[in-house]
Amino acid sequence: MKFIGEFVNEIEAKRSGLYSLFGLDERAGEIESALREQLDRRWHGLPAPGEAFDTEFSVDSSSASRSLCNGVDFFIIRALMLGTGDYSRKSMQFEMVKGIRDSRVAVDFERILRDLIEITIVRDNLGDVPDGAAVLIDGNLYGRFTHLLRQLNLRGWEHLPLTLLDAMQRLFEDCVDRGITLVGVSKFSKTRVLTTALLAERGYRLADPDYLDVELLYRWRQGETGYTTPLMLGEYAIEKEALSGRDPRDYVSRYFPSIPQSRRGWAERVIDGVPSSPAVVMFHIIPKENAQPMRVDIPACSLGVTKKISDVKPFEFTDPGLVEQVARQLVSDFGGRDVYNALLYIVDREVRLGVSTVDRVYRSVLGRELGVPIEYDRSTRRFTY
């Protein structure tokens, strides 16, 4: 049954509210006017397309999880790194965990593993990357810092957020040493940081405005090309206690209480390094008329800027010229409505983990290798068959 009639009835009953979602709230005229004026001030034309980097690499990952009838969950994480020419490197991680009762923990576990494998595959193969190259990672970079300063409530994996933080800090340092430009590209983002910064310039102090960045661009930049003034991100969304200068031992004891004593020193060093980690430069770009905006994150150190997270208070715009070379490369890499970036599009297609691959290939291999039947729980069977 398709429920088409009922669907139409729902649309009809809620038509006015649904229409309002495709434009900013017309009742908030003062704020809307301020946002539009500030966006006009913070909008720049695109540089001419061109190859700003001689060599370019792209990284993406995919994952799948399934619940078994014995209460065990398994997680498959794959990552792929492609480069100019025929360069290709792959990585895979498989984990089985018992007794995850909170679905949010499972979601966080899978997400962090994906973020981590993307960072790790770059670090593991950085020797193959020439000095001065660009490495594009699917997704934003700053967001990987903002939700990681508390332990994961999963026995034996409490340290996982810190493992990702540590890997990112080390990768940023390695890229600076080699003159490698690390770029996070989000094909779609629902953040509000640009909106918040634009309103702050006009004296509005809204911690969580009811307007998305992409909403402004959808409303007022349809049919245009260009990019926003880069915004320096530092303390904006980082746990304040991690930036307070307090003894990191106190922070680890409070927010990572389950980390074993043998790893406490390492955990304290990672937390102690958060304030001195590089700030991140973020901007939105529309590389072609009617294309969806992309969010771009670049560690400030990759752009020759030495500012750290603790140096940057909300909100600090910076010189558009800093990101001109990256913008130039992204315009050159744009391949059409669906091919938002040629290299990232290819790596996404290659690494994508299909349902049939998980449930027919990997499930069969797992059962054969372990010598036991792999039976999904009732809920998983319902949604995969």
N, C-alpha and C positions, 0 to 999 in steps of 0.2 A: 504494500500500500504506500502511495506517495504523499498523501495528505495535502495535495495541491490546493484544494478548495479551502481547507483550514488555514493554510499558509497565506493565501490571498486575503482572507478575512482578518488575520492578524496584522498584515501590512496596512489594510484599510483602516482598521481601528486605531493604529498608531502612526498614521501617515505624517501628521504635523511634527511629531517628535522625531521621527526618522529623518525627515527633511532637514531638521535643525542640526543633525550630526554632520551634514555635508558643508556646513559653514559655521563660522564662529557665532556665538550667541549675540544676536542683534541687539538685545537689551543692554548689553555691556558696551555701549557705544564709546564711552570715554577710554576704556582700556583698549578696545579694538583700534581706535584711532591712534593711540600711542604706539601700539604694536606695529601698525602699518608704517607709521612714520619712521620708527627705529629700524625696521627691516629695510626700508628704502635706503637709509643711511649706511646700513651694514651689508649692502649687496654689491658685488663686484662682477664685472664682465670676465668671461673666461679668457685665459691665454690661448694663443694658437696651439692646436694639437701638435705634438712632437714627441720624439723619443728622448725623454729627459734622463733615462738610465740605459746604459748599454746592455745590462743584464737584469732580468726580472724573474722573480720566483713567486709562486702562489701556494697557499696552504689552506686546506679545509679538512673537516672531519665529519663523520657521521656515527650514529650509535643506534642501538636497539636494546631493549630490555624485555624480559619475559618472566612471569611468575610460574613456578612449578607447583605441582599438587602436593609436594612435601614441605612447602613453606619456604623454599629457596628461590631467590631471584638471581637470574644471570644477566650480565651486562656485556655487550660487545661494542668496542670502541675502535674505530678505524680512522687513520689519518693518512693523507697523501700530500706530498710536496712535489710540485712540478716546476720546471724552469725553462728558460730559453733553450730552444733546440729540443733534444729528446730526453732531457734530464727528468728523472723520476725516482722518488724514494717513498717507501711506504712503511707504516707502523701499525701495530695492532695490539690491543689489550683486552683480555677476557677475565672477568671476575664473577665468582659465585658467592653470594652473601645470604646468610640465613637470618630469618626473623625480622625483616624490615616491616614494622607495623604502620609507620607514618609514611604515606605516599609522598609527602613533601620532601622527606629525607631521601627517598629513592630518586626523585627528580633532581635534587641538588647534587647527589652523588654522581649521577650520570652527566649532568652539566659540567661539573668541575673536572671530571675525568676527560671530557671532550676538550675543555679549555686547556687542560694540562698537556694532553697529547699533541695539540697544535704547537704549543710553545716548545715542548720537548723535541719534536721532530726537526724543528728549526735548529735548536741548539746542537742536536746530535749530528747534523749535517752542515753546520756552519762553515766547516773547512772547505766545502765545495762551492761556497758562495764567494765570488770575487769581491774585493774591496770596492766600495762605491756602488754596489748593486742595490736594488730595492726588493724587499720581501713583503708581499701582500698576504695578510691573514684575514680570513673571512670573519667578520664580527668586530665589535668595538674592543678597544684595549682598556680604556679607563674603567669600564664596568666590571672588569675582572678583579679590580682592586676593591670595589665598594661593598661587596657583600661577603667578604672572605675573612673578616677579622673576629670571627667566633668559631668555635669548634663545630665540626659536623657530628651530629648525635648518632653516630654509627660505630659500634664497638670495633676497635682496631683501625678505624679510619678517621679518628678525631682530628688528626694532624693534616688531613688532605688539603684544606684551604691554605695552610701555611706552605705546603709543598708547592702549590701553584704560585703563591706570592714569591717564594724563593726563586723559582725557575724564571719568573718574569724579571725580577731584579737582576739576575745574572745575565739574561738575554739582553736586556737594555745595555748593560755594561759592555757585553761582547760586541754589540752593534756599534757602539760609540768607538771602541778601539779599532774597528775595521772600517769605519765610515760607511756602514750599511744603514740604509733608510728602512725602518720598520713601519709598515702602514696597516692599520686595521680598517677594513672597508665593510660597512654594514649596508646591505642592499635595502634594508628597511629598518627604521628605528622609531620607537614611540617615546623618546626622551622629551624632557621639558627644559633642559638646561639653557638652550638658546633663548627660549621664551622668557624664562626667569631672568636671564641677564639683560635682555632688551627692556623688560619692565623695570628692572633695578636702575637702569640708566635714567628712567623718568621718575624715579622716586618711589616706585611701588615695591614693597618688600613682601613678596608672596613666596613662601617656601615651596609650595606645590600648586602653581597656577593651573586653572582648568583648561589650558590650551596646550596642545602638543606642538613640538617644533615642526613636524611634518604637516600639521594642520595649517600653519601659517604659510608654508611654501605651497601647499595645495591650493589655498585660497587666493594668494596674491602673486604667485610666480608661475602660474599655469601658462604654458606656451613660451616661457622665457628660458634662458640659460644663464649660468653664473654660479657664484659661490658666496657664502657668508664670510664676514670677517672672522678669522680664526679666534677661538676662545681658549684661553689657557685654563686648564682644569687642575686644581691642586686640592685644597681642603674641602672643596664643595660637597662631596658626598662620602668623605672618609670619616670613620668613627672618630669622634672628637678625642676620646680618651687615648687613642693610639697616637695622637699628635700633641698630647699635653706635655710631653717631656718627662713624664713620670717614669719611675723605674719599670722597665719592661717585664721584670719578674712579677710585679703586681698585676700587670695586664694579663700575662699568661696564666697566672693562678686563678684569676677571675673568669676569663673567657675561654680558656683551654685547660680546664681542671683535670681532664682525663688523660692528658698527654703524659706518658711515663717519665720518670725522673731522668732516664738516660737520654731523653730527647729535649729536656727543658732548656739546656744551654742553646741548642740550635733554634728552638722556637723563640727564645728571647732575642737572639740576634736578628731573626727575620722581622719581628715586631719593631725592634729598635731601628731597623733600616727603612721602615715605612716613611717617616717624615723626610728622609733624604733621598727617597726614590724620585726619579725624574717626573716633573709635571707632564701632563699630556695636552697636546694641542688638538682641538677638535673644530671641524667645520662641516657644513653641509654643501653639497655640490649637485647641480643639475647639469649634466654634460651635454644634453641634447634637448631640443624643444619637446615638451610633453613627456619627457622621461621622468621616472620617479626619482626623488632626491635620494642621495646616498649620504650617510654619515661617515666621516673620515677621522680617524684618530692616529696621531703620530707622537711618539715620545719626544718631548722638547729637545732632549739631547741629540736626537737624530737630525735636528734642524740647527744645531749649533747653539742652542739656548741652554744655559746651565741652571735654570731655575728648577728647584725641587718642589715636591708637593707642599711642604710646609712654608714655602716662600710665596705661594699664590693664594690669596684670599678671594672669595667670590666678590665681584666677577672681574676678570681682566681680559679685555680684548687685546690682540697683538697685531703686528704688521702683516697685512695680506700677502706681501711679497715673500714672507717666510715659506708659504705653502705653494707658491706659484709653480715650482717644478713638479711637485706631486700632482697638482691640479692639471698641469699640461699632460702628464703621463696618463692620468685617468681619462681625460678627454680622448687621447689617442687610443686607449684600450677599450673605449665604449664600442659595443657591437650591435646595439639595437635595443628594442623594448625589453626583451628577455635576457639578452646578453649584456648585463650591466657592466661587466668587465671580462674581457676575452679569456684571460688566464684563470680567473676565479670561476668563471662559468664552466670551463673545461674540467678543472679540478673537482668542482661540485658534482658534475655528472659522473666522473670516474670513481669518486669515493662513496657516492650515495649507496646506502644500504637498504635494499628493497625487502619488502615483507616476505616474498617467496624465497629469497636467499637466506633469510634468518630461519624461517619455519620449515624449509625443505632441505637446504644444504647444511647450514651450521647445526641445526638440531640433529640431523642424521649423523653428522661427523661426531658431535658430542656424545651421542648415545653409543656409537661404535667404539670410540676411544675409551670411554669409561666402562663400557660393557654393561650398562644399565639402561632401561627404557626412560626416555625423557618425556614426561607427561605434563602438559600445561594444566594450570588450575582452571576451574570452570569459567571464571570471569575472563581469563586470557583467551580461552577457546572461543568464547562468544564473540570477541572482537577481532579475531585473526582468521576466522574461517567463515 
